[in-house]
Amino acid sequence: MDLDGAGWHRLFLESPAKEGLPVSQTDFVVAFLNDEGGAIRRNLNAYFPNTPIHLFPSFPAKGEKIHVARYISNCLKTAGLPIDPRAAFENAVMHPLMSMERPLQ
C-alpha cells in the first residue's frame, strides 16, 4: 500500500480519527514502521479490532548484518505467515526483482 495516498496519515495521529483508513477491514496486518510512541499500534487496533497486528521496525537493529530479504522473511515468519525464511532469502538472491540486465520498468 502507498502510505502517501489519501487517508493513511491517520495511522500517525495520537488517537484514531473518526474517518477510517482507505481499507475498512482486513484479516491480518503486518507493518514495517517505527512506532516509538505506540500511536500506530493503538490506531491499528482501533481501526481493525480483533485483527492480528504485527509491527516490526523499518530496518534491522543497528549493527545487525542481515540482508533485507532475510530480515523481511524472518519478520513474516515471526508474524505467523507460512514462510521459510531461508528459502525466501535464497529465492530473492537467485531471482532479484532488478538487475543490470533487466532493470525495473
Order of alpha helices (4+ residues) and beta strands (2+ residues): beta-alpha-beta-alpha-alpha
